[in-house]
Amino acid sequence: GRSNWLFAGSLRAGQRAAAIMSLLRSAQLNGHEPHAYLKDILTRLPAHKASDIATLLPHNWQPLAPVE
């Protein structure tokens, strides 16, 4: 829990962990299942256009396949 996050390894690792946790919490607040959301965006990301990255944000995201 709380005290374990004090030891993320480095400042940058802590910042990355905070960004991922914020992204997942935003997905949850937008009514998405966090695991399905993360799995889908990580699958799409390598072939996704950088100019269209906003479609992968939690408030714009639409799953390609039915959520399991």
Secondary structure, 3 states (H helix, E strand, C coil): CHHHHHCCCCHHHHHHHHHHHHHHHHHHHCCCCHHHHHHHHHHHHHHCCHHHHHHHCCCCCCCCCCCC
